Amino acid sequence: MPFSFEAFEFNKQYLLLVLVLLGYIGWLGKMIFIDKEIRIKRTILDIPILGFIVFAILSVVFSVDAMSSIFGFYGKFSDGLMVLICFGLLYFLLVNQFNKANIVSVRGLIRTLLCSSFLVVLTSYFSLLGIWQKIIQAGVKLPVVMIQKTFNPIGNSIEGAAMFLTVILVMTAGLLIVNIPKKLKGIPLFVLLFSVLGLLVIIDYTPVWIIILITLVSFISFALWKRIFKQDVNRLILPILIIIIAMVFLISSPFKPVNNQDAQVPLSAANFIQEYKLDAGTGFEITKGAVTSSVKSAFIGTGIGTFHYDFAKFKPLEFNQNRFWQIRFDRPGNYILEIIATMGILGILAYFSIIVLLLLVLWLLVQTKLKIAEQQIAKKEKKPILTDDLSYIFPLAFAFIALLLAQFIYYQNIVLGFTFWLVLALLIIVLSSFSESKLKQQGIVREKVISLQKFPEMGLVFNIIFIVFVVAVFSIYFFTYRFYSADIAYAQAIKSSQLTSDQRVAELEKAVDLNPYEANYRIVLSRTYIAQALRVAADGEQAQAEVTKYISYALAFSKGGNIDYIAETGELKSKYIKGAVEISENRVANWEILAMIYRNIQGVAAGALNWAITSFEKASELEPTNPAFHIELGKLYLNKGETDKAKEAFTKALELKGDYVTALIQEALFYERDGELEEAIKKMESVYASFPENAEILFQMGRLYYNNNEADRAITFFEGSVVLMPNYSNAYYSLGVAYASKRDTDKALQSFRQVLQLNPGNQDVQDKIEELESGKFKTPEKLENEESEK
């Protein structure tokens, strides 16, 4: 949906919450006012599921980031307690709704799932063929994200859609194997199966073929072992065909690019933006670090939804050699590692107990049912066939195994999580139809019935309970409306290019007011205020009061504090604003932004330099292997005049990442600061040899050569720098100075005018242009090492 900032998970999160609670209102209302009796089913999985949710709640209580644990980390959303509780409520709702006379049936739910899956397939094909793009070009207003070839309703990656479609593929195959369609009834299933298979072939995601192979090979082995089909063994041709296709693509991947010509094929996998997810080895190291960090984390984790903290805190040093080392991952490569890291040993044991119990019951009951069916059929001297009771067991078992395998290979989004709990509930429902009286005796399914007609007093109690529940649900709906509206305002502020700076601030403040628990809104608002302060500061001293106000607001929304405002009465009042670092004090990005704000205002705010250092140190504590923080600390120490601490910080950055360009540059510049210009040039030349296409290195090379009275060589490097980075103001400025030193006034003017175009209103540059035009320009003795743009 186009209304929220994140188009996929956020909307599904709130839709799930609204519909599940609405389902409970309908279920309770039907029992109390229509059936006049309360029926509650209990299954063998109830205690493990409740245990899993209880441990999740416990992890929230002791979480390092409570807001992320409750609502999910912003941008992901599926990893929070709110979604997990909705999944648990969905399971209990479905299990308790089912009976033979009820409109809800396994067949109906499976058909609904398959029909909605077909819409997913259709939407994905439209994306691959560029149909959505043509519809948008025709003037139909659709979300811009639908232009992408990888667009699908499952999530923001084609790989996530492939995982979901794998589940649908094996479920559909199971339905076709077990229930041979009569006449034309099977055509929709065959259409769905082969359209899904075609889509998976186009995507060609390796984990998909692994899941298909394990699932279908396991079934064929079991079918042959138990001789389920006997003379009807031809039913296995379909899964064998799918297995062969999976093996071919697993071994050879014929659609993967071999040369550049393959990228010209419209539906080639070479044209997709491949999702980069955290590799299993790094995810394991991070999880191990999280679990072993403390006794609390070992048992209940760092808090559900807090893998972003685990990644920053415990990522191995080797990760800095990865080309994506600057990305902060909010999820591991698979869901199992996420449970271990964020919910600890107790969480993963509770989760595995759900799976093991279900598989054990499934195995025992299916074996028993097959034996009974074979004995009954043998007496009638007919070939054994699968009974109606078993007709949905195998398709659902296929889907469950595929979902389980996916959790060891891929992370979980809301659709995969929803499908897992849906299939889990459907399996229990189907198993409950097997010899129901025996199951009750075995404790697999039990039912508690309270007649409200026989006990009118209980009817009154449940009427009150229903009223209280409805009020509670609509209270939740009220906050749901506020939080959703907050994200709409946030999306408007971020995405709209037509808003003025003040309008953008107003939308962000609206988002903060509607949802005061989301630190991300406050961070963006504080950055917007800083941008306003820098913009207004260009107006000169007369705008100093307004600049101070904007800076105060920026700091308040970032770190918290009192701000002054004019009340409706015209009276000056003060109020406290809670900052992002107070809401989520262990989120490294919050401290990083706060540090950047202090760094940017150090020239206009007393004490900002020290606060910037303190904030970067806190960020470094939360993300100890990030070399960028030590670079920033080194620069701040230089500004403070503490050279030894600056050297120590830059050395630490190189220890964390030996090929970190910025640290290598600073190491060379220390020779210049010590008066060893020739040694600085040699060191910088060594860095340049390793990174010949880095604009910053070319700029520094030019600056060093200029300071060494080699203007011609300096010009060569400055020109190379602006070719690589056309908006590099410092390089253009230095190029102008170098040309001026060569008395090449035309080229010098051209360079300074380019600087002025990039930085309108810059008085220093305007003065340089006037001096050149009047012939009074004096070149500086040397070019200083300035990091900020002119």
Disulfide bonds with the S-S distance in Angstrom:
none
